[in-house]
Amino acid sequence: RVLHPQLAADVAQVNIDWGNALLNAGKRDEAKTKFQKALDNLTKHVKFSDQAFLNQMQKKLAECN
């Protein structure tokens, strides 16, 4: 499947928001899955991802450990 870069970024943002809600509910494993999916969308479908956005994803994944 091929995603338009903006759509991939939007899907990643939805997964981040969902992951944040799960993290706030104490569901770290489920949140980690959403954050990883967001990171995968960004790195796979967006050629020039915003480095700050990628750093945010790494930070969120670290919070789940």
Helices and strands as residue ranges (DSSP letters): H 5-24, H 28-45, H 51-63
